[in-house]
Structures are given as structure tokens and as C-alpha cells.
Amino acid sequence: DRVGRAAPEEAEKMRSAVEKLDLRLVMNQVRHGEEREMGERIADLVRTHFGLRMEFLGAVEEDDAVRESLLQNKILMADFPSSPAARSLHRAADRFLRSL
């Protein structure tokens, strides 16, 4: 509103840019169900309070395989494909691709 009063043309450009946003959220290092549910609540808050489109794609579980892949200089998805974190990333990527 302040920008609209001070610079109406710029405010319209900002509104147009914001309307084009299509946000997606992935929570990282989630330990339990309550934290996973937080992702959906955050997406709801963004939609409600900011009027932005946001889809919660999922949560990546806290997983020692992530640390191991870093320490061993390996790729998580290739070298630890059955780890909980890799499976979580795979599910989030699938949801993302389906949303396109």
C-alpha cells in the first residue's frame, strides 16, 4: 500500500511480479511428524497472509547418510539411494514434476 501511494506504477509492476510467483516448499532435516506437518502450515500461512501460491512438496528426513555422503565426498542420491533422505528427496522431486 505504501509503495502504491508513493509510486503507483512501480507498485503495479510489483503486484504483477508477485502474482507470477509459484512457490514450492521442501522442509529439510525433519525428525518427526510434527515437524513434517509444519511444512503444510507454513504453506497455508503464506497463502493466507501473503496471498501467494505455495505448495508443500514434502520433507527430507534427518539422516546420517547425508553426513556420510558429505564426509566421503559422495553423491547422496547415487551412493545412498535407499537412505531415508534420498527417498524423501525422490518423493519431493516426483511431486514437483507432477505439479508442472
Phi and psi in radians as a Rosetta constraint file:
Dihedral C 1 N 2 CA 2 C 2 CIRCULARHARMONIC -1.099 0.35
Dihedral N 2 CA 2 C 2 N 3 CIRCULARHARMONIC -0.763 0.35
Dihedral C 2 N 3 CA 3 C 3 CIRCULARHARMONIC -1.102 0.35
Dihedral N 3 CA 3 C 3 N 4 CIRCULARHARMONIC -0.690 0.35
Dihedral C 3 N 4 CA 4 C 4 CIRCULARHARMONIC -1.066 0.35
Dihedral N 4 CA 4 C 4 N 5 CIRCULARHARMONIC -0.652 0.35
Dihedral C 4 N 5 CA 5 C 5 CIRCULARHARMONIC -1.299 0.35
Dihedral N 5 CA 5 C 5 N 6 CIRCULARHARMONIC -0.684 0.35
Dihedral C 5 N 6 CA 6 C 6 CIRCULARHARMONIC -1.409 0.35
Dihedral N 6 CA 6 C 6 N 7 CIRCULARHARMONIC -0.641 0.35
Dihedral C 6 N 7 CA 7 C 7 CIRCULARHARMONIC -2.596 0.35
Dihedral N 7 CA 7 C 7 N 8 CIRCULARHARMONIC 1.407 0.35
Dihedral C 7 N 8 CA 8 C 8 CIRCULARHARMONIC -0.969 0.35
Dihedral N 8 CA 8 C 8 N 9 CIRCULARHARMONIC -0.670 0.35
Dihedral C 8 N 9 CA 9 C 9 CIRCULARHARMONIC -1.165 0.35
Dihedral N 9 CA 9 C 9 N 10 CIRCULARHARMONIC -0.715 0.35
Dihedral C 9 N 10 CA 10 C 10 CIRCULARHARMONIC -1.181 0.35
Dihedral N 10 CA 10 C 10 N 11 CIRCULARHARMONIC -0.644 0.35
Dihedral C 10 N 11 CA 11 C 11 CIRCULARHARMONIC -1.089 0.35
Dihedral N 11 CA 11 C 11 N 12 CIRCULARHARMONIC -0.694 0.35
Dihedral C 11 N 12 CA 12 C 12 CIRCULARHARMONIC -1.147 0.35
Dihedral N 12 CA 12 C 12 N 13 CIRCULARHARMONIC -0.663 0.35
Dihedral C 12 N 13 CA 13 C 13 CIRCULARHARMONIC -1.101 0.35
Dihedral N 13 CA 13 C 13 N 14 CIRCULARHARMONIC -0.722 0.35
Dihedral C 13 N 14 CA 14 C 14 CIRCULARHARMONIC -1.131 0.35
Dihedral N 14 CA 14 C 14 N 15 CIRCULARHARMONIC -0.784 0.35
Dihedral C 14 N 15 CA 15 C 15 CIRCULARHARMONIC -1.042 0.35
Dihedral N 15 CA 15 C 15 N 16 CIRCULARHARMONIC -0.754 0.35
Dihedral C 15 N 16 CA 16 C 16 CIRCULARHARMONIC -1.100 0.35
Dihedral N 16 CA 16 C 16 N 17 CIRCULARHARMONIC -0.749 0.35
Dihedral C 16 N 17 CA 17 C 17 CIRCULARHARMONIC -1.131 0.35
Dihedral N 17 CA 17 C 17 N 18 CIRCULARHARMONIC -0.733 0.35
Dihedral C 17 N 18 CA 18 C 18 CIRCULARHARMONIC -1.161 0.35
Dihedral N 18 CA 18 C 18 N 19 CIRCULARHARMONIC -0.674 0.35
Dihedral C 18 N 19 CA 19 C 19 CIRCULARHARMONIC -1.094 0.35
Dihedral N 19 CA 19 C 19 N 20 CIRCULARHARMONIC -0.443 0.35
Dihedral C 19 N 20 CA 20 C 20 CIRCULARHARMONIC -1.444 0.35
Dihedral N 20 CA 20 C 20 N 21 CIRCULARHARMONIC -0.248 0.35
Dihedral C 20 N 21 CA 21 C 21 CIRCULARHARMONIC -1.115 0.35
Dihedral N 21 CA 21 C 21 N 22 CIRCULARHARMONIC 2.415 0.35
Dihedral C 21 N 22 CA 22 C 22 CIRCULARHARMONIC -2.358 0.35
Dihedral N 22 CA 22 C 22 N 23 CIRCULARHARMONIC 1.526 0.35
Dihedral C 22 N 23 CA 23 C 23 CIRCULARHARMONIC -1.493 0.35
Dihedral N 23 CA 23 C 23 N 24 CIRCULARHARMONIC 2.564 0.35
Dihedral C 23 N 24 CA 24 C 24 CIRCULARHARMONIC -2.341 0.35
Dihedral N 24 CA 24 C 24 N 25 CIRCULARHARMONIC 2.526 0.35
Dihedral C 24 N 25 CA 25 C 25 CIRCULARHARMONIC -2.145 0.35
Dihedral N 25 CA 25 C 25 N 26 CIRCULARHARMONIC 2.341 0.35
Dihedral C 25 N 26 CA 26 C 26 CIRCULARHARMONIC -2.212 0.35
Dihedral N 26 CA 26 C 26 N 27 CIRCULARHARMONIC 2.138 0.35
Dihedral C 26 N 27 CA 27 C 27 CIRCULARHARMONIC -1.423 0.35
Dihedral N 27 CA 27 C 27 N 28 CIRCULARHARMONIC 2.524 0.35
Dihedral C 27 N 28 CA 28 C 28 CIRCULARHARMONIC -2.047 0.35
Dihedral N 28 CA 28 C 28 N 29 CIRCULARHARMONIC 2.569 0.35
Dihedral C 28 N 29 CA 29 C 29 CIRCULARHARMONIC 0.994 0.35
Dihedral N 29 CA 29 C 29 N 30 CIRCULARHARMONIC 0.837 0.35
Dihedral C 29 N 30 CA 30 C 30 CIRCULARHARMONIC -1.433 0.35
Dihedral N 30 CA 30 C 30 N 31 CIRCULARHARMONIC 2.338 0.35
Dihedral C 30 N 31 CA 31 C 31 CIRCULARHARMONIC -1.757 0.35
Dihedral N 31 CA 31 C 31 N 32 CIRCULARHARMONIC -0.542 0.35
Dihedral C 31 N 32 CA 32 C 32 CIRCULARHARMONIC -2.687 0.35
Dihedral N 32 CA 32 C 32 N 33 CIRCULARHARMONIC 3.054 0.35
Dihedral C 32 N 33 CA 33 C 33 CIRCULARHARMONIC -0.971 0.35
Dihedral N 33 CA 33 C 33 N 34 CIRCULARHARMONIC -0.665 0.35
Dihedral C 33 N 34 CA 34 C 34 CIRCULARHARMONIC -1.073 0.35
Dihedral N 34 CA 34 C 34 N 35 CIRCULARHARMONIC -0.696 0.35
Dihedral C 34 N 35 CA 35 C 35 CIRCULARHARMONIC -1.207 0.35
Dihedral N 35 CA 35 C 35 N 36 CIRCULARHARMONIC -0.631 0.35
Dihedral C 35 N 36 CA 36 C 36 CIRCULARHARMONIC -1.100 0.35
Dihedral N 36 CA 36 C 36 N 37 CIRCULARHARMONIC -0.726 0.35
Dihedral C 36 N 37 CA 37 C 37 CIRCULARHARMONIC -1.121 0.35
Dihedral N 37 CA 37 C 37 N 38 CIRCULARHARMONIC -0.449 0.35
Dihedral C 37 N 38 CA 38 C 38 CIRCULARHARMONIC -1.066 0.35
Dihedral N 38 CA 38 C 38 N 39 CIRCULARHARMONIC -0.586 0.35
Dihedral C 38 N 39 CA 39 C 39 CIRCULARHARMONIC -1.070 0.35
Dihedral N 39 CA 39 C 39 N 40 CIRCULARHARMONIC -0.767 0.35
Dihedral C 39 N 40 CA 40 C 40 CIRCULARHARMONIC -1.164 0.35
Dihedral N 40 CA 40 C 40 N 41 CIRCULARHARMONIC -0.668 0.35
Dihedral C 40 N 41 CA 41 C 41 CIRCULARHARMONIC -1.133 0.35
Dihedral N 41 CA 41 C 41 N 42 CIRCULARHARMONIC -0.705 0.35
Dihedral C 41 N 42 CA 42 C 42 CIRCULARHARMONIC -1.092 0.35
Dihedral N 42 CA 42 C 42 N 43 CIRCULARHARMONIC -0.793 0.35
Dihedral C 42 N 43 CA 43 C 43 CIRCULARHARMONIC -1.056 0.35
Dihedral N 43 CA 43 C 43 N 44 CIRCULARHARMONIC -0.721 0.35
Dihedral C 43 N 44 CA 44 C 44 CIRCULARHARMONIC -1.087 0.35
Dihedral N 44 CA 44 C 44 N 45 CIRCULARHARMONIC -0.752 0.35
Dihedral C 44 N 45 CA 45 C 45 CIRCULARHARMONIC -1.089 0.35
Dihedral N 45 CA 45 C 45 N 46 CIRCULARHARMONIC -0.741 0.35
Dihedral C 45 N 46 CA 46 C 46 CIRCULARHARMONIC -1.102 0.35
Dihedral N 46 CA 46 C 46 N 47 CIRCULARHARMONIC -0.752 0.35
Dihedral C 46 N 47 CA 47 C 47 CIRCULARHARMONIC -1.125 0.35
Dihedral N 47 CA 47 C 47 N 48 CIRCULARHARMONIC -0.798 0.35
Dihedral C 47 N 48 CA 48 C 48 CIRCULARHARMONIC -1.250 0.35
Dihedral N 48 CA 48 C 48 N 49 CIRCULARHARMONIC -0.873 0.35
Dihedral C 48 N 49 CA 49 C 49 CIRCULARHARMONIC -1.539 0.35
Dihedral N 49 CA 49 C 49 N 50 CIRCULARHARMONIC -0.439 0.35
Dihedral C 49 N 50 CA 50 C 50 CIRCULARHARMONIC -1.975 0.35
Dihedral N 50 CA 50 C 50 N 51 CIRCULARHARMONIC -0.147 0.35
Dihedral C 50 N 51 CA 51 C 51 CIRCULARHARMONIC 1.162 0.35
Dihedral N 51 CA 51 C 51 N 52 CIRCULARHARMONIC 0.438 0.35
Dihedral C 51 N 52 CA 52 C 52 CIRCULARHARMONIC -1.781 0.35
Dihedral N 52 CA 52 C 52 N 53 CIRCULARHARMONIC 2.591 0.35
Dihedral C 52 N 53 CA 53 C 53 CIRCULARHARMONIC -1.356 0.35
Dihedral N 53 CA 53 C 53 N 54 CIRCULARHARMONIC 2.230 0.35
Dihedral C 53 N 54 CA 54 C 54 CIRCULARHARMONIC -2.552 0.35
Dihedral N 54 CA 54 C 54 N 55 CIRCULARHARMONIC 2.291 0.35
Dihedral C 54 N 55 CA 55 C 55 CIRCULARHARMONIC -2.009 0.35
Dihedral N 55 CA 55 C 55 N 56 CIRCULARHARMONIC 2.317 0.35
Dihedral C 55 N 56 CA 56 C 56 CIRCULARHARMONIC -1.507 0.35
Dihedral N 56 CA 56 C 56 N 57 CIRCULARHARMONIC 2.028 0.35
Dihedral C 56 N 57 CA 57 C 57 CIRCULARHARMONIC -1.558 0.35
Dihedral N 57 CA 57 C 57 N 58 CIRCULARHARMONIC -0.363 0.35
Dihedral C 57 N 58 CA 58 C 58 CIRCULARHARMONIC 2.519 0.35
Dihedral N 58 CA 58 C 58 N 59 CIRCULARHARMONIC -3.014 0.35
Dihedral C 58 N 59 CA 59 C 59 CIRCULARHARMONIC -2.288 0.35
Dihedral N 59 CA 59 C 59 N 60 CIRCULARHARMONIC 2.413 0.35
Dihedral C 59 N 60 CA 60 C 60 CIRCULARHARMONIC -1.639 0.35
Dihedral N 60 CA 60 C 60 N 61 CIRCULARHARMONIC 2.129 0.35
Dihedral C 60 N 61 CA 61 C 61 CIRCULARHARMONIC -1.203 0.35
Dihedral N 61 CA 61 C 61 N 62 CIRCULARHARMONIC 2.574 0.35
Dihedral C 61 N 62 CA 62 C 62 CIRCULARHARMONIC -1.122 0.35
Dihedral N 62 CA 62 C 62 N 63 CIRCULARHARMONIC 2.317 0.35
Dihedral C 62 N 63 CA 63 C 63 CIRCULARHARMONIC -2.700 0.35
Dihedral N 63 CA 63 C 63 N 64 CIRCULARHARMONIC 2.266 0.35
Dihedral C 63 N 64 CA 64 C 64 CIRCULARHARMONIC -1.097 0.35
Dihedral N 64 CA 64 C 64 N 65 CIRCULARHARMONIC -0.388 0.35
Dihedral C 64 N 65 CA 65 C 65 CIRCULARHARMONIC -1.102 0.35
Dihedral N 65 CA 65 C 65 N 66 CIRCULARHARMONIC -0.521 0.35
Dihedral C 65 N 66 CA 66 C 66 CIRCULARHARMONIC -1.115 0.35
Dihedral N 66 CA 66 C 66 N 67 CIRCULARHARMONIC -0.836 0.35
Dihedral C 66 N 67 CA 67 C 67 CIRCULARHARMONIC -1.071 0.35
Dihedral N 67 CA 67 C 67 N 68 CIRCULARHARMONIC -0.780 0.35
Dihedral C 67 N 68 CA 68 C 68 CIRCULARHARMONIC -1.085 0.35
Dihedral N 68 CA 68 C 68 N 69 CIRCULARHARMONIC -0.722 0.35
Dihedral C 68 N 69 CA 69 C 69 CIRCULARHARMONIC -1.107 0.35
Dihedral N 69 CA 69 C 69 N 70 CIRCULARHARMONIC -0.639 0.35
Dihedral C 69 N 70 CA 70 C 70 CIRCULARHARMONIC -1.204 0.35
Dihedral N 70 CA 70 C 70 N 71 CIRCULARHARMONIC -0.810 0.35
Dihedral C 70 N 71 CA 71 C 71 CIRCULARHARMONIC -1.113 0.35
Dihedral N 71 CA 71 C 71 N 72 CIRCULARHARMONIC -0.621 0.35
Dihedral C 71 N 72 CA 72 C 72 CIRCULARHARMONIC -1.595 0.35
Dihedral N 72 CA 72 C 72 N 73 CIRCULARHARMONIC 0.032 0.35
Dihedral C 72 N 73 CA 73 C 73 CIRCULARHARMONIC 0.972 0.35
Dihedral N 73 CA 73 C 73 N 74 CIRCULARHARMONIC 0.811 0.35
Dihedral C 73 N 74 CA 74 C 74 CIRCULARHARMONIC -2.062 0.35
Dihedral N 74 CA 74 C 74 N 75 CIRCULARHARMONIC 2.882 0.35
Dihedral C 74 N 75 CA 75 C 75 CIRCULARHARMONIC -1.637 0.35
Dihedral N 75 CA 75 C 75 N 76 CIRCULARHARMONIC 2.107 0.35
Dihedral C 75 N 76 CA 76 C 76 CIRCULARHARMONIC -0.918 0.35
Dihedral N 76 CA 76 C 76 N 77 CIRCULARHARMONIC -0.907 0.35
Dihedral C 76 N 77 CA 77 C 77 CIRCULARHARMONIC -1.173 0.35
Dihedral N 77 CA 77 C 77 N 78 CIRCULARHARMONIC -0.516 0.35
Dihedral C 77 N 78 CA 78 C 78 CIRCULARHARMONIC -1.542 0.35
Dihedral N 78 CA 78 C 78 N 79 CIRCULARHARMONIC -0.724 0.35
Dihedral C 78 N 79 CA 79 C 79 CIRCULARHARMONIC -1.682 0.35
Dihedral N 79 CA 79 C 79 N 80 CIRCULARHARMONIC -0.304 0.35
Dihedral C 79 N 80 CA 80 C 80 CIRCULARHARMONIC -2.322 0.35
Dihedral N 80 CA 80 C 80 N 81 CIRCULARHARMONIC 0.903 0.35
Dihedral C 80 N 81 CA 81 C 81 CIRCULARHARMONIC -1.135 0.35
Dihedral N 81 CA 81 C 81 N 82 CIRCULARHARMONIC -0.396 0.35
Dihedral C 81 N 82 CA 82 C 82 CIRCULARHARMONIC -1.710 0.35
Dihedral N 82 CA 82 C 82 N 83 CIRCULARHARMONIC 0.113 0.35
Dihedral C 82 N 83 CA 83 C 83 CIRCULARHARMONIC -1.219 0.35
Dihedral N 83 CA 83 C 83 N 84 CIRCULARHARMONIC 2.698 0.35
Dihedral C 83 N 84 CA 84 C 84 CIRCULARHARMONIC -0.994 0.35
Dihedral N 84 CA 84 C 84 N 85 CIRCULARHARMONIC -0.697 0.35
Dihedral C 84 N 85 CA 85 C 85 CIRCULARHARMONIC -1.150 0.35
Dihedral N 85 CA 85 C 85 N 86 CIRCULARHARMONIC -0.752 0.35
Dihedral C 85 N 86 CA 86 C 86 CIRCULARHARMONIC -1.113 0.35
Dihedral N 86 CA 86 C 86 N 87 CIRCULARHARMONIC -0.735 0.35
Dihedral C 86 N 87 CA 87 C 87 CIRCULARHARMONIC -1.124 0.35
Dihedral N 87 CA 87 C 87 N 88 CIRCULARHARMONIC -0.692 0.35
Dihedral C 87 N 88 CA 88 C 88 CIRCULARHARMONIC -1.106 0.35
Dihedral N 88 CA 88 C 88 N 89 CIRCULARHARMONIC -0.763 0.35
Dihedral C 88 N 89 CA 89 C 89 CIRCULARHARMONIC -1.096 0.35
Dihedral N 89 CA 89 C 89 N 90 CIRCULARHARMONIC -0.691 0.35
Dihedral C 89 N 90 CA 90 C 90 CIRCULARHARMONIC -1.082 0.35
Dihedral N 90 CA 90 C 90 N 91 CIRCULARHARMONIC -0.787 0.35
Dihedral C 90 N 91 CA 91 C 91 CIRCULARHARMONIC -1.097 0.35
Dihedral N 91 CA 91 C 91 N 92 CIRCULARHARMONIC -0.740 0.35
Dihedral C 91 N 92 CA 92 C 92 CIRCULARHARMONIC -1.128 0.35
Dihedral N 92 CA 92 C 92 N 93 CIRCULARHARMONIC -0.708 0.35
Dihedral C 92 N 93 CA 93 C 93 CIRCULARHARMONIC -1.122 0.35
Dihedral N 93 CA 93 C 93 N 94 CIRCULARHARMONIC -0.714 0.35
Dihedral C 93 N 94 CA 94 C 94 CIRCULARHARMONIC -1.055 0.35
Dihedral N 94 CA 94 C 94 N 95 CIRCULARHARMONIC -0.779 0.35
Dihedral C 94 N 95 CA 95 C 95 CIRCULARHARMONIC -1.083 0.35
Dihedral N 95 CA 95 C 95 N 96 CIRCULARHARMONIC -0.719 0.35
Dihedral C 95 N 96 CA 96 C 96 CIRCULARHARMONIC -1.065 0.35
Dihedral N 96 CA 96 C 96 N 97 CIRCULARHARMONIC -0.848 0.35
Dihedral C 96 N 97 CA 97 C 97 CIRCULARHARMONIC -1.112 0.35
Dihedral N 97 CA 97 C 97 N 98 CIRCULARHARMONIC -0.648 0.35
Dihedral C 97 N 98 CA 98 C 98 CIRCULARHARMONIC -1.185 0.35
Dihedral N 98 CA 98 C 98 N 99 CIRCULARHARMONIC -0.441 0.35
Dihedral C 98 N 99 CA 99 C 99 CIRCULARHARMONIC -1.451 0.35
Dihedral N 99 CA 99 C 99 N 100 CIRCULARHARMONIC -0.138 0.35
